[in-house]
Amino acid sequence: MPAVDVPVLAVDGPPGAGKTSVLAHLIPHFGSAAAWFTEPNARLAQGLDAPTHPSPAGHSLWFLRHEQAKARAMPRLAADPATRLILCDRNHLGALAYCYATHAEDSLPYRTARDFYARHVAPALPERVLTVILLVSPAESLRRRGGAAELPRWRQWFDADLLERLHHFYTHIAPSLCPSPPLIIDTDHASIRDVLGEVAEHLRAAGVTVPGDPTDVTVARNPEQDPLFARAYEQLGGLEAFGHPASEPFDYRHGTVQLYQLGALHRTPDARTILWNPLTDSPTLRAAS
């Protein structure tokens, strides 16, 4: 395995479990001390980074290749003297869970996806990878997300049978597919403060202290989009591509960042707004304005 001294924390779980909310609270706490990845989003990829085939199988394979690229990029990110932690909204479990649970035509077989992970992703992972699995029951997942899809393309994530199979995967299968024993949190009756407290303790056990009080929940439940990012947001796909804002804007490494459910935008020191993408040496892909 690559020699990476900086711990990696990946947060995964079914829809509605609170993955992005946890990251939206943790990342501003760490500020420039964290390097971080948003949830992989094929709709924001282009060129050679985009899926080869626009199908369920093609997107699953893209997701797994994205995880391989993330693992390979981690030594470079960890080499930055400012970085004390690498944070990930989802990891390989997301692709494996979908392949296990879906009945979509032309889906990537679960065994194929698992073998790809074992051959190409797992060997590239750093040694110190921590995983947090957030569980949520299908009924609670639907309740938290309003019970119906806001956009047609999100409809499958409101299918009760799919949610049941995802819950089974994350409860009974996913723990054995983590590089080290994961922290598993059942969020059905847990507040965001409870979850953040358990995650902070998990990090402390790995030698990482969260700056300030990690349970001090100051992020609005439904953050507003900052006007600074409105034009780039629409140019790069708007709600279809990014979902809703997940954080207030915050200062990050000489710029300003706002997280969304499915991505993030970064205002650079030279006043450009770009898609946040730490897989590049400098996150300049998909520059907007």
URHUJO-V577832 format. One record per residue. N is the residue number from 0. OMEGA is omega in whole degrees, -180 to 180 (none if undefined). D_CENTER is the distance of its C-alpha to the mean C-alpha in Angstrom with 2 decimals. Layout:
N:OMEGA:D_CENTER
N:OMEGA:D_CENTER
This chain:
0:179:22.55
1:179:21.93
2:179:23.16
3:-178:20.27
4:-178:21.36
5:179:18.23
6:175:16.10
7:176:12.50
8:177:10.43
9:179:7.52
10:-177:6.75
11:180:7.21
12:-178:9.93
13:175:11.76
14:177:11.58
15:-179:12.88
16:178:12.20
17:-177:10.70
18:-175:7.12
19:178:6.59
20:178:10.22
21:-180:10.07
22:-179:7.96
23:174:10.27
24:-176:13.11
25:-173:12.49
26:177:11.85
27:177:15.18
28:-179:16.93
29:-178:16.40
30:-175:16.92
31:178:17.98
32:180:17.86
33:165:14.10
34:-170:12.51
35:179:8.80
36:171:6.21
37:176:4.43
38:178:3.15
39:-173:6.43
40:-177:9.28
41:-179:12.74
42:179:14.60
43:178:13.98
44:177:15.16
45:179:18.89
46:-179:21.72
47:-180:21.25
48:-178:17.44
49:177:17.65
50:179:18.10
51:-179:21.75
52:-179:22.40
53:-178:21.09
54:176:21.16
55:179:19.03
56:180:19.94
57:180:19.28
58:177:15.76
59:178:15.00
60:176:16.70
61:-179:14.87
62:-179:11.47
63:176:13.22
64:176:14.84
65:178:11.73
66:176:10.74
67:179:14.37
68:176:14.30
69:-179:11.50
70:-180:13.71
71:-179:16.72
72:-173:15.55
73:177:14.91
74:178:18.70
75:179:19.16
76:-180:16.56
77:-179:18.07
78:177:21.50
79:-177:21.11
80:-179:23.35
81:-171:21.28
82:175:18.19
83:-178:18.30
84:173:14.73
85:-177:11.64
86:-179:8.31
87:170:5.00
88:-174:1.72
89:170:3.76
90:-177:6.92
91:-178:10.26
92:-179:10.77
93:179:9.13
94:-180:11.75
95:179:14.40
96:-179:14.14
97:-180:14.70
98:178:17.51
99:-168:19.04
100:-172:19.06
101:169:19.85
102:-178:23.45
103:175:22.82
104:179:25.43
105:175:24.64
106:178:21.58
107:180:20.84
108:-178:22.68
109:-179:20.72
110:178:23.05
111:180:22.45
112:180:18.66
113:179:19.21
114:177:21.83
115:178:19.71
116:-176:17.17
117:-176:20.24
118:-167:21.99
119:-178:19.55
120:-176:16.24
121:-179:17.60
122:-178:20.46
123:-177:18.37
124:173:16.19
125:-177:17.55
126:-174:19.63
127:177:17.89
128:176:14.57
129:179:13.81
130:171:11.78
131:175:11.50
132:176:11.92
133:179:12.29
134:173:15.07
135:179:16.55
136:179:19.70
137:-179:19.96
138:180:22.42
139:176:20.39
140:180:17.29
141:-179:19.76
142:-178:21.42
143:-176:18.45
144:173:17.55
145:174:21.21
146:-178:22.28
147:-178:22.15
148:178:19.96
149:179:20.27
150:-178:20.25
151:-175:21.84
152:178:19.02
153:-171:16.86
154:-176:19.89
155:-178:18.98
156:175:16.24
157:178:19.26
158:-174:21.42
159:-180:22.65
160:178:23.37
161:-180:19.94
162:177:18.46
163:-179:21.15
164:176:20.35
165:179:16.62
166:178:17.82
167:-179:20.28
168:-176:17.90
169:-179:15.54
170:-168:18.78
171:-173:21.08
172:-174:19.52
173:-178:16.03
174:-180:17.53
175:-179:19.79
176:178:17.11
177:-180:15.53
178:175:17.11
179:-178:18.50
180:-175:19.10
181:165:16.04
182:-179:16.26
183:-178:16.42
184:173:16.65
185:-172:18.28
186:-175:17.26
187:-177:20.03
188:-179:22.37
189:175:20.27
190:177:19.80
191:176:16.87
192:179:19.36
193:-177:19.88
194:-180:16.27
195:178:15.86
196:179:19.19
197:179:18.34
198:179:15.20
199:178:17.49
200:177:20.16
201:178:18.02
202:180:17.35
203:179:21.06
204:178:22.11
205:177:20.42
206:-179:22.28
207:178:19.75
208:177:20.92
209:179:18.83
210:179:21.02
211:180:22.85
212:-176:22.39
213:179:18.77
214:177:20.09
215:-174:21.57
216:-178:19.63
217:-180:20.58
218:178:17.89
219:-179:19.47
220:178:18.41
221:-177:18.35
222:176:18.11
223:174:20.23
224:176:19.40
225:179:21.23
226:179:24.04
227:-174:23.22
228:-172:20.28
229:-176:21.95
230:179:23.62
231:179:20.77
232:-179:18.57
233:-179:21.39
234:-176:22.24
235:173:18.85
236:175:18.67
237:-177:18.45
238:-179:17.21
239:-175:17.01
240:-170:14.52
241:-168:12.54
242:-177:13.25
243:174:14.51
244:179:14.13
245:179:11.94
246:165:13.83
247:174:17.25
248:180:17.74
249:-180:18.08
250:179:19.76
251:175:17.90
252:173:19.92
253:178:22.81
254:178:20.95
255:-176:19.25
256:167:15.63
257:179:14.37
258:173:10.83
259:-179:10.59
260:-172:8.80
261:-179:7.87
262:177:8.56
263:176:10.77
264:-173:14.47
265:173:16.53
266:-173:20.27
267:178:21.90
268:178:25.09
269:171:27.16
270:170:26.07
271:175:23.97
272:-174:20.83
273:173:18.32
274:179:14.88
275:-177:12.72
276:-177:12.29
277:175:12.74
278:176:13.73
279:179:17.03
280:170:19.56
281:-171:19.38
282:-174:16.75
283:178:19.40
284:177:18.46
285:176:19.13
286:-178:21.22
287:-180:22.38
288:none:25.05
